[in-house]
Amino acid sequence: MSMRSSTVVIGATILVALPCLVFTGCKQKQPTSAPPATASVAPVTRGDLFNTLTVAGEFQPYQEVELHAKVSGYIRRINVDIGDRVKGGQVIATLEVPELNAQVAGAEAEIRHSKSEISRAQSGVALAEAGHAALHAAYTRLAEASRVRPGLVAEQELDDSHAKDLDAEAKVNAAKAALEAAREQLGVSNADHQRVAALQGYSVVTAPFGGVITMRFADVGSLIQAGTTSNTQSMPVVKLAQSDLLRLRMPIPEEDVPYIKVGGDVAIKLQATGKVIAGKIVRFTRELTTATRTMLAEVDVPNSDLALSAGMTAEATIVLQEQKDVLTVPAGAVLKESGQPYVLIVDANNKVQKVSVGLGIQGPDRIEITQGLSEHENVIVSGQANYQPGQAVHPEISTIAMPKQEGAQ
């Protein structure tokens, strides 16, 4: 190949390559920066925070008792039926117990007899005292005459008079003892009369408190056994429940027991009507049930109109902990790393920062922040895995994560 040919080939190659370089240079434009990612944020706000527990509760009568007769007898009259409202002291039923009437009459006769014995004993005391007074006076005179004129009264006569005086004194003491025994017998007679009279009073069954008859077990003519011993399976007359005041009984899980206190607030939602009633814890057992590991707590609910019935259920929301005017963030903003809680915030330069925080109580949707944050700082509330510390972002306020107007409960 000649030198000319080589020159032509090289020139052609340069001409071919030159357009390629020109066009390639046209395509290599300066890259533009991507816009910052949008981060959903919510401000740190102050508010009231409640830690609550929701459990199912059941209404029970404030008091409930099966009324038994204290004596055996036949039902002569029963005045109530199921559903009837009764007052305390109202007569529920009357028993027919003829033998008690005879026992009361016998006890009254014994009292009269004892009183007669007392009157006779009193007369005996008076008679003995009169005889003793006469004999004592005679002995005193003889003793004085013998002292003044020795030998005037025979010693035998003086000794006889003294013996009669002592005998009369002994009779007085015996009469007084008989009088005291008669009085003691009167006390025994009175006690026996009170016993049988009380038994006679037990033939009338009365309501110990006001309430509602929830069950009737006997009718007129039914034989009722005395319910005073545990050896007999006596049949009750009726069952009485105090329903104008109900107990709402709620099982408290073991982990929440330390937060239960008398006076704690409870919101009671009735399952039957959906109505919500405000109440307070009145009492709790202070003991866990082994089978369920729960403790029983109670709220007293007024029910004067009997709109609620025993056995109804309710959803009870109990306030376990409460904090006023504390820093809070949405629950979704808090993450944990090696057990240490932290949040991602967007600083004044719209850069993501990782901040360790201290936590307080937790409500349904917000958590108390005890350290690490200040009011009005913005925390990222979702998709935290998409952001890295130092990353520039565009913050956008999340309306979903904002606190409710009525509080965090």
Secondary structure, DSSP 4 states (H G I P E B T S, - for coil): --HHHHHHHHHHHHHHHHHHHHHHHHH-PPPPPPPPEEEEEEE-EEEEEEEEEEEEEEEEEEEEEEE--SS-EEEEEE---TT-EE-TT-EEEEEE-HHHHHHHHHHHHHHHHHHHHHHHHHHHHHHHHHHHHHHHHHHHHHHHHHHHSTTSS-HHHHHHHHHHHHHHHHHHHHHHHHHHHHHHHHHHHHHHHHHHHHHHHTTEEE-SS-EEEEEE---TT-EE---SSSSS-PPPSEEEEEEEEEEEEEEEEGGGGGG--TT-EEEEEETTT--EEEEEEEEEEEEEETTTTEEEEEEEEE-TT--S-TT-EEEEEEEEEEEEEEEEEEGGG-EEETTEEEEEEE-TTSBEEEEE-EEEEE-SSEEEEEES--TT-EEE-S-GGG--TT-BEEEEE-STTSPPTT---
